[in-house]
Amino acid sequence: MFRPRVALASLSGQSDAAWARSVEKHVGCAFLGGVALDGPTREAARRMVDRDREEFLPDDPVAFVDEQLAALADAPLRPAFNVRSVSLAPIERAARVCSRHDALLELNAHCRQTEMCATGAGQSLLRDPERLAEQVKTAADEGATVSVKVRTEVDAVDLTAIARTVETAGGDAIHVDAMDSEVVVADIADAADLFVIANNGVRDRATATEYFEYGADAVSVGRASDDPAVLRAVRETADDWFAREAIR
């Protein structure tokens, strides 16, 4: 999927190509975005901006995905783009763009903002696995490598079942915001044959090692993604861990 096994997790309205390039030598993947692709999610994003959240709101979101990925064409990492949509056609177009750039398309089933969830996007998809599966299949059918970003601690949601749904629909990876339930990473890793990226609180050797012990294939860094010292420590941990795994 990518090496080193360290990614930059998307930060709303901040994670663009320039952000990724500033620390590109430390990571194997950068999730840009998120970006709202269709009318309902774009309107939700505008309302979120009105209450002082940062959001990307380009005139043409799919063209924005294309431009940002093109800016990373010679970067020593695999790019990815986190997207939100309630309709399939924009996902289809974004997936074609990501496939052309050998980038991951990450479907956002993670955002918990009220405005976004009200549209049926974000974490509301975790309660509607049929629609999530439809989005995954749509993107996979266009040749994209598909990741789904999820979060733990959502009431009445079984993430192991979600992981199996993603796998069956043709997904390749699941990006887990573990919140305060890190052990769920182990359950997800056991439940499906997906590349598991663990996120939340990754700051140093100890926090990265904990996720690898739970079976994560990679970790991602969010709020500290602009801190080279943190990224260096996490990368060294990942490199050491998988070097040992290779000789076992």
Secondary structure, DSSP 4 states (H G I P E B T S, - for coil): --SSSEEEPP-TTTBSHHHHHTTGGG-SEEEEEEEE-SHHHHHHHHHHHHTT---B--SSHHHHHHHHHHTTTTSSSEEEEEEE-SSHHHHHHHHHHHHHTT-EEEEE-----HHHHHHT-GGGGGG-HHHHHHHHHHHHHTT-EEEEEEES--TT--HHHHHHHHHHTT--EEEEE-TT-TTHHHHHHHHSSSEEEEESS--SHHHHHHHHHTT-SEEEESTTTT-HHHHHHHHHHHHHHHHHHHT-
